[in-house]
Amino acid sequence: MFEADMKLFSTTLLILLFVFSCKKGFDGEINIQLAPETYMSVDSIFRSGTDRLTTTITANWWATSAGGYIIAYEVSIDSMQNWTYTTRQDSTILLSIPVGKDTADLNIYVRAIDNLGQRDLTPASLSFPVKNSAPLISNDSISGRKPIISFPAVNFKWKANDADGKEDIQGFEIYLNDTTNPVINLSNSVNEVTIMADTFFGNECFVFLANKTNPLSTKIKGIKYNGLNNFYVRAYDRTGAKSNWAINSIYIKKPVSSVLLVNAYVSAKMIPQNFITQRIVPFIPVFDTMQLTDYSVALLTYTELSPDNLTQARVFSFFKKIIWFSDDPYNTFSLAQQSTSNFFTNGGKMFLLTEFTSDFPSNYSYLGFTPVESLIVPDSGIIRMNIGAEMKPYDTSNGLPALKASSIISSARPFKTPLVPSGTFTYDSLYGANLILSTSLGIYSWTGISNVISKRISLIDNKPNIVFMSLPLHRLNGNNNVDIFLRKILINELGF
């Protein structure tokens, strides 16, 4: 009996201990982490009139979390429709004024996120009194290469900014001469166009963006040939506010022929030009000219050189034949190689005449498009051509005449002609010259390679498309027969 009572007592005691121990687990205060609370750095901003802020503003915020900690924030600038996540406590923000208005009071909302992922249910906000600023725009150009005269392929550049941030610029409007013509609208990523006439030289021109090779589908109207042209561009922002016009002026020449004379002489430049033009007029009575090295000290720019190789290539594309003469081989070969590829692809023909100094590098990288493998460099001394010395054709059966030096040529640079074809071209030497070698020990007859004229021949039609000459033609009329020579080279060889 006693044992039974003891078992009952023990069982009752265990039950009571369990009940009381369970109750003790629910005693005390429950610790619940509340949602965070967000604050802006200031409560309000009061500005009016011209004192209003630009639409690019800087906002600051902070937050507290009772029982936890802040891990991030979300920001809204469209009345809490969309939120942007950030871990920063400040940001530079571009606000959008409604289209058609130039001022507005715009709210920024910020809500904090705590370590439990809870978001502030009552976001902080601050109203910013802002005003719109119209964009600013100005012409831009490459130093020294802003032509004032051009055939109808002309490049224009500009630069734009906005006090509200460059992102506020929506786009650009461009016109040629007449702002009542249909506008050409461009995106805000464009800051350069080339305007180029079609082959019919009508009133409308192609518009190329930057270095694009395909034009826009819409042409620009209003070009004036043989007269001053004004290019207009202005920026507009997201509210519709527009900048002033940036106006760029250039005289545009209309080509009158398929033949272009390129004068790239730096010294006494009109002497070789007059010499050549007087002798080609009987069989090429009409031609165009380009003064590639004319430089305006007042304007600090070359007057006819295009600002880049692509625009220069588009200028050359208006012509089928080019006579290019120069005493500046560095710039001549560099420009020609980089701007005449399409000219030759489209069937163009060129007679290229270039004088060389004795120290010009024999393997200049831009000789690659010519029928020159390398220039000859003697072991010592300078190669010259004496007055009365002759330049003779290797083959006289085609009627090419011998030319005689009418003055001393102080630096005569013969060259190697490639002996094997390269790509779609083969090569042939046309003329050699009687040259001398002037050294510190005396003057001797030059017995080395003496090629001074060669041609590049297309393997597609087996016809030459470049004839190259390394001597100044205007100093080789001792036989008074350069007119015959030019007719043979230009008509018989190149098919002018």
C-alpha positions in Angstrom: 0.0 0.0 0.0 2.8 2.3 1.0 4.6 1.5 -2.3 1.5 2.3 -4.3 1.1 5.7 -2.6 4.7 6.5 -3.3 4.4 5.7 -7.0 1.3 8.0 -7.2 3.1 10.8 -5.4 6.1 10.6 -7.7 3.9 10.6 -10.8 2.0 13.7 -9.6 5.2 15.5 -8.8 6.6 14.9 -12.2 3.4 16.2 -13.9 3.5 19.3 -11.7 7.2 19.9 -12.5 6.5 19.5 -16.2 3.6 21.9 -16.1 5.5 24.6 -14.2 8.6 24.2 -16.3 6.6 24.6 -19.5 4.9 27.7 -18.1 8.3 29.2 -17.2 9.3 29.0 -21.0 6.6 31.6 -21.9 7.4 34.0 -19.1 9.1 37.5 -19.9 8.8 40.0 -23.0 8.6 38.8 -26.6 11.5 40.6 -28.7 10.0 41.4 -32.2 12.3 43.3 -34.8 10.3 46.1 -36.3 10.5 47.4 -39.8 13.3 50.0 -40.4 12.7 53.7 -40.4 14.1 55.9 -43.2 15.1 59.6 -43.1 16.2 62.1 -45.7 19.1 64.4 -44.8 16.9 67.4 -44.8 13.1 67.8 -44.3 12.4 70.2 -47.1 14.0 72.5 -49.7 12.6 76.0 -50.5 13.7 77.6 -53.8 11.9 79.6 -56.4 12.5 81.3 -59.7 16.0 81.3 -61.0 17.2 79.8 -57.7 15.6 76.4 -58.5 17.9 73.5 -58.8 18.9 71.8 -62.1 17.3 68.5 -62.8 20.5 66.7 -61.8 20.4 66.6 -58.0 22.2 64.9 -55.2 20.1 63.3 -52.4 21.3 61.8 -49.1 19.5 59.5 -46.7 19.9 57.2 -43.6 17.9 54.8 -41.6 17.6 53.0 -38.2 16.5 49.5 -37.3 15.3 48.6 -33.8 16.8 45.2 -33.0 18.5 44.7 -36.4 20.6 46.5 -38.9 20.3 48.1 -42.4 21.6 46.3 -45.4 20.4 48.4 -48.3 17.9 51.0 -49.7 15.5 51.4 -52.5 14.9 54.7 -54.3 12.0 55.8 -56.5 11.6 58.9 -58.6 8.2 58.0 -60.2 5.8 58.2 -57.2 6.9 54.7 -55.9 5.9 52.9 -59.1 9.4 51.5 -59.6 12.2 51.1 -57.1 16.0 51.0 -57.7 18.2 49.0 -55.3 21.3 50.5 -53.8 23.7 50.0 -50.8 24.7 53.7 -50.9 23.4 56.5 -48.7 23.6 59.1 -51.4 23.1 59.4 -55.2 23.2 61.8 -58.0 19.9 61.6 -59.8 18.5 63.0 -63.1 14.9 64.0 -62.6 12.5 64.2 -65.5 10.4 67.4 -65.8 7.1 66.7 -67.6 7.3 67.5 -71.3 6.2 71.1 -72.0 7.1 72.4 -68.6 10.3 74.2 -67.5 9.8 73.9 -63.7 8.4 71.3 -61.4 8.5 70.1 -57.7 9.6 66.5 -58.0 9.7 63.9 -55.2 12.4 61.4 -54.4 11.3 58.4 -52.2 13.7 56.2 -50.2 12.9 53.1 -48.1 15.4 51.1 -46.1 15.8 47.3 -46.1 16.9 45.5 -42.9 18.7 42.2 -42.3 15.4 40.4 -42.3 14.5 41.8 -45.7 11.8 44.1 -44.2 11.2 47.3 -46.0 10.2 50.6 -44.5 6.4 50.8 -44.8 6.5 54.6 -44.8 9.3 55.6 -47.1 11.0 58.9 -46.6 10.5 61.6 -49.2 11.9 65.0 -50.2 10.5 67.4 -52.8 13.1 69.0 -55.1 12.2 72.3 -56.7 13.9 72.0 -60.1 14.1 74.0 -63.4 15.0 72.7 -66.8 18.1 74.1 -68.6 18.3 74.2 -72.3 21.2 72.3 -73.9 24.4 74.0 -75.1 26.0 73.2 -78.4 29.1 74.3 -80.4 31.0 73.2 -83.5 33.9 70.8 -83.1 36.7 69.9 -85.5 40.1 68.2 -85.8 42.9 70.7 -85.3 44.2 72.0 -88.6 41.7 70.0 -90.7 38.6 72.1 -91.0 38.3 72.8 -94.7 36.7 76.0 -96.0 36.4 74.6 -99.6 35.3 71.2 -100.6 33.7 69.1 -103.2 30.3 67.8 -102.1 31.4 65.3 -99.4 31.6 67.4 -96.2 32.1 66.3 -92.6 30.6 68.2 -89.7 31.2 67.6 -85.9 29.7 69.2 -82.8 29.8 68.9 -79.1 26.8 69.4 -76.8 26.3 69.6 -73.0 23.5 70.2 -70.6 23.5 71.6 -67.1 21.0 69.0 -66.2 23.4 66.3 -67.3 24.3 65.0 -70.8 21.7 62.2 -70.3 19.0 64.9 -70.5 19.8 65.6 -74.2 17.3 63.7 -76.2 18.7 64.3 -79.7 19.7 66.7 -82.5 18.1 68.4 -85.4 20.1 69.2 -88.5 19.5 71.3 -91.6 21.4 72.4 -94.7 21.0 76.1 -95.5 17.3 76.3 -95.0 15.7 75.5 -91.6 12.2 75.5 -93.2 13.1 72.3 -95.0 12.1 68.9 -93.5 14.3 68.3 -90.4 16.7 65.4 -90.0 16.4 64.1 -86.4 19.4 62.3 -84.9 19.8 60.4 -81.6 21.7 61.8 -78.7 24.6 59.4 -79.4 25.5 61.2 -82.7 28.0 64.0 -82.8 29.2 63.8 -86.4 27.8 63.5 -89.9 29.0 63.5 -93.4 26.8 65.1 -96.1 27.5 63.8 -99.6 25.9 64.5 -102.9 24.8 61.7 -105.2 26.3 61.2 -108.6 23.5 63.4 -110.2 24.4 66.4 -108.0 20.8 67.1 -107.2 19.3 69.2 -104.4 19.3 66.3 -101.9 22.4 64.7 -100.2 23.1 61.5 -98.4 23.7 61.7 -94.7 26.3 59.3 -93.1 26.6 59.1 -89.3 30.2 59.2 -88.0 32.2 56.5 -89.8 29.2 54.5 -91.1 29.4 53.3 -94.7 25.7 53.2 -95.3 23.7 56.5 -95.3 20.4 57.2 -93.6 17.3 56.4 -95.5 16.3 60.1 -95.5 18.3 62.6 -97.5 19.0 66.2 -96.5 17.8 68.9 -98.8 19.2 72.3 -99.6 22.7 72.0 -100.9 24.1 75.0 -102.9 26.8 74.2 -105.5 29.6 76.6 -106.2 28.5 78.7 -103.2 28.6 79.0 -99.4 26.7 76.4 -97.5 25.6 76.6 -93.9 25.1 73.5 -91.8 22.7 74.0 -88.9 22.6 71.7 -85.8 20.9 72.1 -82.5 20.2 69.9 -79.5 16.9 69.3 -77.7 16.3 67.8 -74.3 13.6 65.6 -72.8 11.3 68.5 -72.1 11.6 69.8 -75.6 13.9 72.7 -74.8 16.3 73.5 -77.6 19.8 74.9 -77.8 20.8 77.8 -80.0 22.0 76.8 -83.5 25.6 75.8 -84.1 26.3 77.0 -87.7 29.2 75.6 -89.8 30.0 77.3 -93.1 31.8 75.8 -96.1 32.1 76.6 -99.8 31.1 73.5 -101.9 32.4 73.1 -105.4 30.5 71.0 -108.0 32.8 68.7 -110.0 32.9 69.7 -113.6 34.9 66.7 -114.9 35.9 63.1 -114.1 39.5 64.2 -114.0 41.0 65.6 -110.8 44.4 67.3 -110.4 45.7 67.0 -106.8 48.4 69.6 -106.1 50.3 68.4 -103.0 53.4 70.5 -103.5 54.5 72.5 -100.5 57.1 74.7 -102.2 56.5 76.8 -105.3 53.3 74.8 -105.7 51.9 76.6 -108.8 55.0 76.0 -110.9 54.3 72.2 -111.4 50.6 72.8 -111.6 50.8 75.3 -114.4 53.4 73.2 -116.2 51.1 70.2 -116.3 47.8 72.0 -117.0 49.2 73.9 -119.9 50.3 70.6 -121.5 47.1 68.5 -120.9 44.6 71.2 -122.0 44.8 70.1 -125.7 43.5 66.6 -124.9 41.9 67.1 -121.4 40.3 70.6 -121.8 38.2 70.3 -118.6 39.3 69.1 -115.2 39.0 69.9 -111.5 41.8 70.8 -109.1 42.4 70.3 -105.4 45.0 72.2 -103.4 45.9 69.6 -100.8 48.6 71.6 -99.0 47.0 75.0 -98.9 47.1 76.3 -95.4 45.4 79.3 -93.9 47.6 80.9 -91.2 44.6 83.1 -90.1 42.3 80.1 -89.7 45.0 77.6 -88.6 43.7 75.0 -91.0 44.3 73.3 -94.4 41.7 74.9 -96.7 40.8 71.9 -98.9 42.1 68.8 -97.0 39.2 66.8 -95.7 39.2 66.2 -91.9 39.6 62.5 -92.1 40.5 59.7 -94.6 36.9 58.5 -95.0 35.6 61.9 -96.0 38.6 62.3 -98.3 37.9 59.0 -99.9 34.3 60.1 -100.6 35.7 63.3 -102.2 37.9 61.1 -104.5 34.9 58.9 -105.4 33.5 61.7 -107.5 36.3 61.2 -110.0 37.5 58.5 -112.4 41.1 59.8 -113.0 43.6 61.6 -110.8 46.8 63.3 -111.6 48.6 63.7 -108.2 51.9 65.6 -108.0 53.9 66.3 -104.8 57.1 67.2 -103.1 55.8 65.9 -99.8 56.0 62.1 -100.0 55.2 61.4 -96.3 51.8 63.0 -96.4 51.1 62.1 -100.0 51.6 58.3 -99.6 49.9 58.2 -96.2 46.8 59.9 -97.5 46.7 58.2 -100.8 47.0 54.7 -99.5 44.3 55.3 -96.8 41.8 57.2 -99.0 42.0 55.7 -102.5 41.0 52.1 -102.0 37.4 52.6 -103.2 38.6 54.9 -105.9 40.6 52.0 -107.5 38.0 49.4 -106.7 35.5 51.4 -108.7 37.9 51.5 -111.7 39.9 54.7 -111.0 43.2 55.5 -112.7 46.0 57.6 -111.2 49.3 59.2 -112.4 51.3 59.8 -109.3 54.4 62.0 -109.4 56.4 62.5 -106.2 59.8 64.0 -105.5 61.9 62.5 -102.7 64.6 63.9 -100.5 67.8 61.8 -100.1 66.9 60.8 -96.6 63.4 59.5 -97.2 63.1 55.9 -95.9 63.6 53.3 -98.6 60.8 51.0 -97.2 58.2 53.6 -96.1 55.1 51.6 -95.0 52.7 53.6 -97.2 54.4 52.7 -100.5 52.5 49.5 -100.4 49.8 50.5 -102.9 52.4 51.8 -105.5 54.5 49.9 -108.1 57.5 50.5 -105.8 59.1 47.7 -103.8 61.7 50.0 -102.2 63.7 53.1 -102.9 67.4 52.7 -103.8 69.8 53.8 -101.1 73.5 54.1 -102.2 76.2 52.9 -99.8 77.4 56.5 -99.6 76.6 59.8 -101.2 73.5 61.1 -103.0 72.0 60.1 -106.3 71.4 63.1 -108.6 70.4 63.8 -112.2 72.5 66.3 -114.2 71.2 68.9 -116.5 70.9 67.4 -120.0 70.7 63.8 -118.7 68.0 61.7 -120.1 65.2 59.6 -118.8 64.5 56.9 -121.4 61.7 54.3 -121.9 62.7 50.6 -121.7 60.4 49.9 -124.6 60.3 52.4 -127.4 57.8 50.5 -129.5 54.8 52.2 -127.9 56.1 55.7 -128.8 57.1 56.8 -125.3 59.6 59.7 -125.7 62.9 60.2 -123.9 62.8 63.2 -121.6 65.8 65.4 -120.8 66.6 67.2 -117.5 66.3 71.0 -118.0 67.9 71.6 -114.6 69.8 69.7 -112.0 67.7 67.4 -109.9 69.6 67.4 -106.6 67.9 64.3 -105.2 66.9 61.6 -107.7 65.5 58.4 -106.1 65.4 55.4 -108.4 63.5 52.4 -107.0 63.0 48.6 -107.3 59.9 47.5 -109.2 58.3 44.3 -107.8 59.3 41.4 -109.9 56.4 39.1 -108.9 52.6 39.7 -108.7 51.0 40.6 -105.4 47.3 40.1 -104.8 45.5 41.1 -108.0 48.3 43.2 -109.4 51.5 42.8 -111.4 54.1 45.4 -112.1 56.3 46.7 -114.9 59.1 49.3 -115.2 58.6 51.9 -117.9 61.6 54.3 -117.6 65.1 54.4 -116.4 67.3 57.5 -116.0 70.9 58.4 -116.5 72.0 59.3 -113.0 75.1 60.2 -111.1 76.4 59.5 -107.6 77.8 62.4 -105.8 80.1 61.5 -102.9 82.8 63.2 -100.8 85.4 61.6 -103.0 83.9 62.8 -106.3 81.1 62.3 -108.8 80.5 59.0 -110.6 78.0 57.5 -113.1 75.4 55.6 -111.2 75.4 51.9 -112.4 72.8 50.5 -110.1 69.0 50.1 -110.5 67.7 53.3 -112.2 63.9 52.8 -112.5 62.1 56.1 -112.2 58.7 55.3 -113.7 56.7 52.0 -113.2 53.1 50.9 -113.4 50.8 48.7 -111.5 48.6 46.5 -113.7 45.3 44.9 -112.6 45.2 41.2 -113.3 41.4 41.5 -113.6 41.5 43.4 -116.9 45.3 43.4 -117.6 45.3 47.2 -117.7 47.4 49.6 -115.6 45.6 51.7 -112.9 48.7 53.5 -111.4 51.7 54.9 -113.2 54.2 56.2 -110.7 57.1 58.6 -111.3 59.8 59.6 -108.8 61.2 62.7 -110.6 59.8 66.2 -110.9 58.2 66.3 -114.4 58.5 70.1 -114.7 62.3 69.8 -114.7 62.4 67.3 -117.5 61.4 69.3 -120.6 64.8 69.7 -122.1 63.6 68.1 -125.3 60.4 70.2 -125.2 58.3 67.0 -125.5 56.6 66.6 -122.1 53.2 67.2 -123.8 53.8 64.1 -125.9 54.9 62.2 -122.8 51.8 63.2 -120.9 49.5 62.2 -123.8 51.2 58.8 -124.0 51.0 58.1 -120.2 47.5 59.5 -119.6 45.7 58.4 -122.8 47.6 55.3 -124.0 48.7 53.8 -120.7 45.9 54.9 -118.3 43.0 55.4 -120.6 42.1 58.9 -119.5 
